[in-house]
């Protein structure tokens, strides 16, 4: 405990407010979709868990659908905003 230095009057920085959103769920309009390519070795289950819009959808009262598919030579998940 002697290695720690106790200090007074050190200003505390403001809150960061969290990280910037990774996924475009808040700006996706009904009928729009986004394709997320799978990472190397990623399975359909793994990418669906990584991309999962449902926690956001429940908070925001929106609905989404996901489908595993091939797009422009790459496999991945396409997410549609349905409501």
Secondary structure, DSSP 4 states (H G I P E B T S, - for coil): -TTS---SSPPPPPP---PPPSS-GGGPPTT-EEEEEPPTT--HHHHHHHH--HHHHHHHT--EEEEEEEETTEEEEEEEE--
